[in-house]
Each structure stands twice: as C-alpha cells, then as structure tokens.
Amino acid sequence: MVMLLFALPVSAQEESTTIVKPASGTRPTNIGIDTAGSITQGETDWYQQYIPGVPQIVVDLDWYNNPSNSLTLTIYQPDGVVLGPYHDADDGITNGRIYLSLTDSNGENLPRGTWMFKVYGEKVQGTQNYEFNVYY
C-alpha cells in the first residue's frame, strides 16, 4: 500500500509504507549528512548515508531562500523504494528549501541500510550554493 500526504511522489516500482510530509517541530538528534555544496543547471550531486532502523528521518535541502532557482531531491531507500523527486513547494512553502520528514505508516522503523540522496539542478541560473542535512 502506498500512502502519500500532499500528493508527494513515490515510485510505482515498489510499494512503500513510508509517509513523506513537511517537517516541523523537533528533529532527530543524530546527524548523518551535514554538508554544503554547489550545483549548476542539469548537474547531479549524490550523497549516501548508512542509517540504522529508526522511526524518523528528516531531510533538509536549503538553497538559501532563493526560490527563483529550482533544485530537486530524490530519496532512494535501502529496500529499493524511490521517493520523489521532491520540489521546493512539496514541503508546503516555496522558499528555496525542501524540508521533509519520513516515517513509516505502520509505526515501525524505516528500513536500515544505505540511503541514497540525489540533488539535481533542475533550473539554475549560474551556480547555486546549498546545504544538505539528514537527521535520524
């Protein structure tokens, strides 16, 4: 069963019990990825992180309040499920940031293993700096 909030995209290839919704409130205390990068039109940056089975993951891609440029974030779970791509407005606010919370619809832990994250420069004038963080 695929469960979505805000009509956020999940790959049709695999079924998922992952709920993706705008992040709010307190985020988990462990930080797995804490990086800054830059991206241009059509460029892709990849990140990976081993995450143990945890109840929540928060992803935060922030390109500094510059919504005129468009970045996307696609999340690849260790079990093969592809979440996204997500755009600026998918967290409910158009502000140059994708800030999402991932949980399991059954209240179980999310899949443990290596998660992959793809940042893509969908529509970028020049070079866009960004910060990318993953909390679990």
N, CA, C and O of each residue as an XYZ file, in Angstrom:
544
protein
N       0.844     -1.170      0.000
C       0.000      0.000      0.000
C       0.888      1.232      0.000
O       1.807      1.330      0.813
N       0.633      2.162     -0.886
C       1.382      3.409     -0.963
C       0.573      4.483     -0.259
O      -0.594      4.699     -0.588
N       1.183      5.158      0.709
C       0.497      6.239      1.417
C       1.242      7.528      1.163
O       2.457      7.600      1.348
N       0.524      8.534      0.746
C       1.137      9.814      0.425
C       0.368     10.930      1.098
O      -0.857     10.878      1.203
N       1.076     11.921      1.544
C       0.473     13.151      2.024
C       0.905     14.252      1.089
O       2.037     14.247      0.605
N       0.028     15.192      0.828
C       0.327     16.317     -0.055
C       0.633     15.828     -1.463
O       1.284     16.541     -2.226
N       0.186     14.648     -1.825
C       0.414     14.074     -3.151
C       1.897     14.055     -3.517
O       2.266     14.325     -4.660
N       2.732     13.737     -2.546
C       4.165     13.668     -2.800
C       4.471     12.370     -3.535
O       3.920     11.325     -3.188
N       5.334     12.415     -4.539
C       5.550     11.260     -5.401
C       6.351     10.132     -4.751
O       7.330     10.367     -4.042
N       5.911      8.916     -5.012
C       6.636      7.697     -4.652
C       6.697      6.866     -5.918
O       5.734      6.830     -6.684
N       7.802      6.207     -6.144
C       7.976      5.394     -7.346
C       6.915      4.305     -7.425
O       6.554      3.707     -6.412
N       6.425      4.053     -8.615
C       5.453      2.987     -8.825
C       6.127      1.619     -8.860
O       5.437      0.600     -8.884
N       7.460      1.573     -8.863
C       8.182      0.309     -8.969
C       8.050     -0.541     -7.705
O       7.999     -1.768     -7.791
N       7.996      0.075     -6.575
C       7.949     -0.637     -5.309
C       6.808     -0.086     -4.466
O       6.458      1.089     -4.571
N       6.230     -0.945     -3.625
C       5.250     -0.458     -2.678
C       5.995      0.101     -1.482
O       7.078     -0.364     -1.127
N       5.397      1.099     -0.873
C       6.075      1.745      0.237
C       5.097      2.011      1.361
O       3.933      2.337      1.129
N       5.582      1.868      2.573
C       4.801      2.285      3.730
C       5.374      3.576      4.307
O       5.000      3.986      5.406
N       6.270      4.209      3.578
C       6.894      5.446      4.038
C       5.961      6.621      3.799
O       5.466      6.824      2.690
N       5.730      7.388      4.846
C       4.965      8.626      4.756
C       5.970      9.766      4.659
O       6.878      9.875      5.483
N       5.804     10.607      3.655
C       6.660     11.777      3.476
C       5.774     12.998      3.648
O       4.774     13.155      2.947
N       6.146     13.867      4.588
C       5.347     15.068      4.831
C       6.270     16.213      5.214
O       7.438     15.990      5.536
N       5.754     17.438      5.183
C       6.584     18.570      5.600
C       7.102     18.367      7.024
O       6.355     17.933      7.901
N       8.357     18.674      7.248
C       8.954     18.541      8.583
C       8.548     19.737      9.436
O       8.409     20.856      8.942
N       8.366     19.477     10.706
C       8.072     20.550     11.656
C       8.440     20.056     13.044
O       8.623     18.858     13.257
N       8.546     20.969     13.972
C       8.848     20.585     15.341
C      10.282     20.135     15.523
O      11.173     20.531     14.771
N      10.494     19.310     16.521
C      11.827     18.841     16.872
C      12.278     17.762     15.899
O      11.525     16.838     15.593
N      13.493     17.881     15.421
C      14.030     16.864     14.518
C      14.886     15.887     15.327
O      15.304     16.204     16.440
N      15.148     14.699     14.771
C      16.007     13.733     15.470
C      17.381     14.329     15.777
O      17.828     15.262     15.110
N      18.041     13.779     16.790
C      19.299     14.366     17.265
C      20.531     13.895     16.509
O      21.539     14.601     16.490
N      20.480     12.717     15.883
C      21.643     12.238     15.126
C      21.690     12.926     13.776
O      20.678     13.024     13.083
N      22.870     13.403     13.405
C      23.018     13.981     12.072
C      23.930     13.074     11.267
O      25.065     12.803     11.658
N      23.413     12.605     10.129
C      24.172     11.693      9.289
C      24.935     12.413      8.202
O      26.113     12.143      7.970
N      24.259     13.327      7.540
C      24.897     14.115      6.490
C      24.778     15.574      6.881
O      23.690     16.049      7.206
N      25.879     16.275      6.851
C      25.924     17.708      7.159
C      26.939     18.305      6.199
O      28.138     18.312      6.477
N      26.456     18.806      5.065
C      27.381     19.230      4.026
C      26.879     20.483      3.331
O      25.692     20.807      3.375
N      27.787     21.163      2.704
C      27.461     22.293      1.834
C      27.991     21.962      0.451
O      29.034     21.323      0.310
N      27.272     22.397     -0.560
C      27.695     22.131     -1.924
C      27.253     23.238     -2.845
O      26.655     24.226     -2.418
N      27.552     23.063     -4.110
C      27.071     23.987     -5.133
C      26.687     23.166     -6.353
O      27.214     22.078     -6.580
N      25.754     23.710     -7.138
C      25.218     22.961     -8.265
C      24.878     23.928     -9.392
O      24.558     25.092     -9.153
N      24.952     23.430    -10.619
C      24.599     24.225    -11.794
C      23.450     23.537    -12.534
O      23.039     22.434    -12.173
N      22.948     24.187    -13.555
C      21.858     23.657    -14.378
C      22.204     22.260    -14.895
O      23.246     22.066    -15.521
N      21.319     21.282    -14.630
C      21.492     19.928    -15.136
C      22.484     19.062    -14.386
O      22.666     17.897    -14.737
N      23.132     19.601    -13.360
C      24.120     18.841    -12.587
C      23.422     18.003    -11.520
O      22.354     18.368    -11.028
N      24.041     16.871    -11.170
C      23.535     15.989    -10.126
C      24.620     15.775     -9.082
O      25.768     15.485     -9.422
N      24.256     15.919     -7.812
C      25.141     15.593     -6.691
C      24.515     14.436     -5.921
O      23.321     14.459     -5.623
N      25.319     13.426     -5.601
C      24.855     12.244     -4.874
C      25.434     12.224     -3.468
O      26.587     12.600     -3.253
N      24.619     11.781     -2.511
C      25.058     11.585     -1.131
C      24.524     10.244     -0.669
O      23.469      9.797     -1.120
N      25.254      9.602      0.234
C      24.771      8.352      0.810
C      25.070      8.331      2.292
O      26.028      8.944      2.765
N      24.218      7.601      3.025
C      24.381      7.506      4.469
C      23.791      6.193      4.945
O      22.652      5.862      4.618
N      24.576      5.436      5.727
C      24.013      4.271      6.401
C      23.171      4.788      7.555
O      23.636      5.583      8.371
N      21.928      4.328      7.614
C      21.027      4.738      8.690
C      20.470      3.474      9.323
O      19.903      2.638      8.620
N      20.619      3.312     10.656
C      20.054      2.146     11.317
C      18.525      2.244     11.295
O      17.979      3.308     11.000
N      17.849      1.168     11.596
C      16.390      1.222     11.657
C      15.947      2.240     12.693
O      16.150      2.037     13.890
N      15.353      3.317     12.251
C      14.905      4.405     13.127
C      13.469      4.773     12.758
O      13.035      4.507     11.637
N      12.722      5.387     13.695
C      11.332      5.732     13.400
C      11.159      6.953     12.496
O      10.110      7.105     11.869
N      12.174      7.829     12.416
C      12.020      9.054     11.631
C      13.349      9.477     11.015
O      14.408      9.356     11.631
N      13.265      9.976      9.787
C      14.387     10.631      9.117
C      13.892     11.997      8.666
O      12.789     12.113      8.133
N      14.697     13.024      8.877
C      14.375     14.369      8.396
C      15.454     14.771      7.398
O      16.645     14.687      7.695
N      15.029     15.208      6.213
C      15.960     15.691      5.198
C      15.740     17.186      5.012
O      14.608     17.669      5.031
N      16.839     17.907      4.833
C      16.774     19.367      4.728
C      17.737     19.831      3.639
O      18.950     19.875      3.846
N      17.185     20.175      2.483
C      17.956     20.738      1.373
C      17.596     22.215      1.297
O      16.458     22.568      0.987
N      18.564     23.070      1.579
C      18.306     24.512      1.701
C      19.223     25.274      0.761
O      20.445     25.237      0.907
N      18.626     25.968     -0.208
C      19.435     26.793     -1.105
C      19.183     28.267     -0.848
O      19.026     29.069     -1.769
N      19.149     28.596      0.435
C      19.280     29.966      0.941
C      18.209     30.922      0.435
O      18.507     32.001     -0.077
N      16.967     30.509      0.587
C      15.848     31.407      0.303
C      15.925     31.988     -1.107
O      15.663     33.174     -1.307
N      16.282     31.157     -2.080
C      16.373     31.593     -3.470
C      15.437     30.742     -4.333
O      15.906     29.924     -5.125
N      14.110     30.926     -4.189
C      13.172     30.083     -4.929
C      13.173     30.315     -6.435
O      12.506     29.580     -7.162
N      13.904     31.318     -6.925
C      13.970     31.511     -8.375
C      14.764     30.388     -9.044
O      14.547     30.099    -10.221
N      15.681     29.753     -8.310
C      16.357     28.552     -8.794
C      15.591     27.334     -8.297
O      14.998     27.369     -7.219
N      15.601     26.263     -9.075
C      14.844     25.069     -8.719
C      15.781     23.870     -8.591
O      16.412     23.452     -9.562
N      15.862     23.325     -7.374
C      16.577     22.076     -7.123
C      15.546     21.003     -6.814
O      14.450     21.309     -6.344
N      15.890     19.747     -7.076
C      15.020     18.648     -6.680
C      15.810     17.682     -5.808
O      17.039     17.634     -5.858
N      15.076     16.915     -5.008
C      15.661     15.909     -4.132
C      14.925     14.595     -4.358
O      13.701     14.530     -4.237
N      15.680     13.549     -4.687
C      15.128     12.206     -4.818
C      15.806     11.333     -3.776
O      17.022     11.401     -3.592
N      15.009     10.507     -3.089
C      15.495      9.678     -1.985
C      15.355      8.210     -2.379
O      14.293      7.776     -2.826
N      16.434      7.455     -2.207
C      16.457      6.032     -2.539
C      16.628      5.243     -1.253
O      17.680      5.297     -0.616
N      15.579      4.502     -0.871
C      15.638      3.693      0.335
C      16.487      2.449      0.093
O      16.654      2.035     -1.054
N      17.028      1.843      1.159
C      17.834      0.626      1.000
C      17.048     -0.547      0.412
O      17.642     -1.452     -0.174
N      15.719     -0.543      0.560
C      14.893     -1.642      0.054
C      14.462     -1.448     -1.396
O      13.636     -2.208     -1.902
N      15.014     -0.437     -2.070
C      14.717     -0.220     -3.481
C      13.611      0.772     -3.773
O      13.395      1.122     -4.934
N      12.905      1.233     -2.756
C      11.843      2.217     -2.962
C      12.460      3.570     -3.299
O      13.412      4.007     -2.653
N      11.909      4.225     -4.316
C      12.362      5.558     -4.719
C      11.290      6.558     -4.321
O      10.127      6.417     -4.698
N      11.686      7.570     -3.557
C      10.774      8.623     -3.113
C      11.135      9.914     -3.833
O      12.277     10.368     -3.763
N      10.183     10.496     -4.514
C      10.438     11.749     -5.201
C      10.456     11.581     -6.699
O      10.055     10.541     -7.222
N      10.919     12.603     -7.391
C      11.660     13.765     -6.882
C      10.747     14.785     -6.203
O       9.588     14.965     -6.577
N      11.309     15.439     -5.199
C      10.610     16.484     -4.458
C      11.109     17.845     -4.907
O      12.276     18.019     -5.258
N      10.194     18.803     -4.886
C      10.471     20.177     -5.295
C      10.252     21.117     -4.119
O       9.748     20.713     -3.071
N      10.630     22.350     -4.301
C      10.543     23.375     -3.265
C       9.171     23.409     -2.583
O       9.113     23.415     -1.354
N       8.099     23.431     -3.316
C       6.763     23.589     -2.738
C       6.243     22.323     -2.054
O       5.210     22.381     -1.387
N       6.924     21.182     -2.197
C       6.428     19.932     -1.628
C       6.441     19.898     -0.108
O       5.828     19.013      0.489
N       7.124     20.839      0.533
C       7.063     20.914      1.993
C       6.052     21.966      2.448
O       6.005     22.320      3.626
N       5.247     22.461      1.511
C       4.187     23.399      1.855
C       4.565     24.865      1.755
O       3.701     25.731      1.894
N       5.836     25.165      1.519
C       6.309     26.549      1.444
C       7.281     26.663      0.270
O       8.162     25.819      0.105
N       7.118     27.705     -0.542
C       8.069     27.964     -1.623
C       9.074     28.989     -1.119
O       8.803     30.190     -1.099
N      10.253     28.487     -0.706
C      11.237     29.368     -0.066
C      12.686     28.961     -0.335
O      13.584     29.381      0.394
N      12.928     28.154     -1.367
C      14.291     27.717     -1.637
C      14.763     26.661     -0.652
O      15.937     26.628     -0.282
N      13.842     25.795     -0.228
C      14.174     24.760      0.754
C      13.216     23.581      0.598
O      12.018     23.766      0.385
N      13.756     22.375      0.705
C      12.947     21.162      0.775
C      13.220     20.557      2.148
O      14.323     20.078      2.412
N      12.214     20.580      3.020
C      12.363     20.182      4.419
C      11.282     19.147      4.714
O      10.120     19.498      4.920
N      11.669     17.857      4.735
C      10.706     16.769      4.800
C      11.006     15.795      5.932
O      12.157     15.596      6.322
N       9.936     15.194      6.447
C      10.013     14.162      7.467
C       9.534     12.848      6.866
O       8.507     12.804      6.189
N      10.283     11.777      7.118
C       9.919     10.447      6.644
C       9.635      9.567      7.848
O      10.452      9.482      8.765
N       8.476      8.911      7.849
C       8.105      7.957      8.889
C       7.426      6.765      8.218
O       7.106      6.813      7.031
N       7.211      5.704      8.980
C       6.540      4.522      8.463
C       5.057      4.591      8.825
O       4.709      4.936      9.954
N       4.188      4.265      7.874
C       2.743      4.356      8.105
C       2.252      3.364      9.156
O       1.182      3.559      9.732
N       3.013      2.308      9.412
C       2.629      1.309     10.413
C       3.262      1.570     11.773
O       3.095      0.774     12.697
N       3.988      2.678     11.905
C       4.645      2.997     13.172
C       5.908      2.193     13.409
O       6.457      2.218     14.511
N       6.377      1.481     12.399
C       7.597      0.691     12.532
C       8.808      1.538     12.154
O       8.668      2.667     11.684
N       9.996      0.979     12.365
C      11.209      1.677     11.946
C      11.307      1.689     10.427
O      10.821      0.780      9.752
N      11.936      2.720      9.904
C      12.230      2.793      8.475
C      13.316      1.773      8.143
O      14.041      1.343      9.040
N      13.446      1.375      6.878
C      14.446      0.367      6.515
C      15.869      0.784      6.894
O      16.280      1.919      6.654
N      16.608     -0.148      7.486
C      18.005      0.147      7.800
C      18.857     -0.200      6.598
O      18.525     -1.088      5.812
N      19.959      0.515      6.472
C      20.863      0.283      5.360
C      21.347      1.601      4.795
O      21.209      2.649      5.425
N      21.914      1.540      3.609
C      22.457      2.738      2.975
C      21.371      3.438      2.170
O      20.843      2.889      1.203
N      21.048      4.647      2.581
C      20.103      5.510      1.885
C      20.900      6.385      0.923
O      21.997      6.839      1.246
N      20.337      6.616     -0.258
C      20.975      7.472     -1.266
C      20.101      8.707     -1.479
O      18.873      8.633     -1.433
N      20.752      9.831     -1.711
C      20.049     11.101     -1.898
C      20.612     11.781     -3.136
O      21.822     11.973     -3.254
N      19.727     12.144     -4.057
C      20.144     12.797     -5.300
C      19.639     14.238     -5.307
O      18.434     14.483     -5.253
N      20.567     15.182     -5.373
C      20.239     16.601     -5.520
C      20.467     16.943     -6.987
O      21.539     16.689     -7.537
N      19.454     17.517     -7.606
C      19.530     17.811     -9.039
C      19.255     19.288     -9.299
O      18.297     19.844     -8.763
N      20.077     19.915    -10.105
C      19.882     21.309    -10.501
C      18.903     21.390    -11.654
O      19.303     21.393    -12.818
N      17.626     21.455    -11.336
C      16.575     21.404    -12.350
C      16.509     22.682    -13.191
O      16.414     22.629    -14.417
N      16.559     23.809    -12.521
C      16.510     25.105    -13.214
C      17.371     26.070    -12.407
O      16.925     26.626    -11.403
N      18.601     26.261    -12.855
C      19.568     27.039    -12.076
C      20.233     28.077    -12.979
O      20.770     27.746    -14.036
N      20.188     29.313    -12.552
C      20.932     30.387    -13.212
C      22.305     30.466    -12.553
O      22.394     30.703    -11.348
N      23.365     30.274    -13.313
C      24.714     30.333    -12.745
C      24.979     29.141    -11.853
O      24.680     28.003    -12.214
N      25.544     29.407    -10.679
C      25.843     28.373     -9.686
C      25.040     28.655     -8.430
O      25.004     29.788     -7.951
N      24.389     27.618     -7.891
C      23.595     27.765     -6.675
C      24.271     27.011     -5.533
O      24.492     25.804     -5.634
N      24.597     27.706     -4.457
C      25.105     27.068     -3.245
C      23.936     26.496     -2.456
O      22.813     26.997     -2.531
N      24.217     25.435     -1.694
C      23.167     24.840     -0.865
C      23.790     24.133      0.330
O      24.989     23.855      0.361
N      22.937     23.851      1.313
C      23.285     22.988      2.441
C      22.360     21.788      2.393
O      21.178     21.918      2.073
N      22.903     20.611      2.714
C      22.095     19.400      2.747
C      22.377     18.663      4.045
O      23.527     18.361      4.366
N      21.312     18.377      4.787
C      21.427     17.701      6.075
C      20.426     16.556      6.151
O      19.301     16.661      5.660
N      20.851     15.465      6.772
C      19.975     14.333      7.038
C      20.086     14.015      8.522
O      21.178     13.771      9.036
N      18.950     14.018      9.202
C      18.882     13.737     10.640
C      18.112     12.440     10.849
O      17.150     12.159     10.134
N      18.540     11.651     11.835
C      17.803     10.419     12.148
C      17.897     10.099     13.632
O      17.340      9.099     14.084
